[in-house]
Amino acid sequence: MRQRLTVEAYTAGILSGDRIILSRAITLIESRLKNDRILAKKVLKNILPVTGKSLRIGITGVPGVGKSTFIEAFGKHITGLQKRIAVLTVDPSSKKSGGSILADKTRMENLAHDPLAYIRPSAAGLSLGGVAKNTRETILLCEAAGYEVIIIETVGVGQSETLVRGMSDFFLLLMLAGAGDELQGIKKGIMEMADVVAINKADGVNKSFAEQAVGAYRNALHLFPKPESGMDTQVLACSALDGNGISALWELILQYQEATLQNGYFDKNRQNQNLEWMHDHIRQTLEEQFYENTALKKALKTTEKSVTEGRELPVAAAERLLESFFKTRI
Ligand code: GDP
C-alpha cells in the first residue's frame, strides 16, 4: 500500500488543484480500511466549505451511443471556454480498476491530456451503494480542487441511472435515431429523468433520421407529466464527430441552470439529494454493521439453514436475528 499523506497535506494539495494529490485523496476515500476512513473523514470535513459550486451534469445512454466520444467533444468545448471539467465514470459492473482506468484514458485521449480536464473512472468491484458513496465524495473533492463542471457518466445499465440522477443538477440522455423505430426500446423511466434528450450521431446519412427523431421525441415527451424542475424536457440533435449541436447543448444547460436557480428548484434539488445521501448512509452503515457483526455470524449461518429447510419463516428468522443484533449494540 502506498504511504498516506497527512490531513493537512491532502487538504492543501486538493485546494491548490494538485491533480496527483487529488487522485490520491480519491483513492483514500475509496479505501475501506478503518484508518483510511478516519483520515478521509477529516479531509472531507476540511474541504467542505469550498464544495458545491460546480455544475453537476449526469450523462447516460446505452453502450455504443457515443458517450465517450460525446464527453470528449463536450469536454473540449468546456475547456475551450477556459472552464475546468472533471469526468467521473460510474460503473458498478466494472471488475478491474486498472483495466478500466486505461480504457477510459484511451477512450478520451484528447481530453485526458487537457490541463483543464481531469478524468477518473469508478473504483471497481463495489456494490451500488459503495459506488454511490465514492462518487458523491469524489464530486466534493473535485469541486474543492476547482473543477467548475463535473460530468458523471453512467454506463447505462441497471440502476446506475437513478443513482447518477440522484447526484446531478442536470441529466442528459443520449440516444440514437433508428429509421422508423425512434420510440422503441426506450425505458420510459429514463426518459422521464432526462432534462435534455440529445439524439447523437446526427451527421452524414444519419442526419435527416436524427432530425426526424427529434420531432418524434418532442411529441412523445408531451405525453409525460411536467418535470418537477418546472422546465420542459428539451430535445436536440448533435454529433460528437463533427461537433454539431455541442455548443447549443451547453447553452441549453446554462439556461436550465439559470432558470432553476431563479425558481428555487436548483437548491431544493441539492437539499433533497443531501437528505437522500444521509439516509443512504444510515441504511448502508446499518447493513454493514449487521453483516459484519462477529457475534451474529454463527447464528446467521444456522438460521439460513433453518429457513432453507423450511423450519422457520423468513420474517420470523429475520426478526429474531435483528433482535439479537440490537441487543449486542446496547
Ligand atoms: P459509448 O459506448 O457510448 O461510450 O460509445 P463510443 O463513444 O465508444 O462510440 C461508439 C461508436 O460510435 C464509435 O465507433 C464512435 O466512433 C462512434 N461515434 C461516436 N459518436 C459519434 C458521432 O457523433 N457520429 C458518428 N457518426 N459516430 C459516432
Boltz pocket constraint, residues with backbone or C-beta under 6 A from the ligand:
constraints:
  - pocket:
      binder: B
      contacts: [[A, 61], [A, 62], [A, 63], [A, 64], [A, 65], [A, 66], [A, 67], [A, 68], [A, 69], [A, 70], [A, 200], [A, 201], [A, 202], [A, 203], [A, 238], [A, 239], [A, 240], [A, 241], [A, 242]]
      max_distance: 6.0
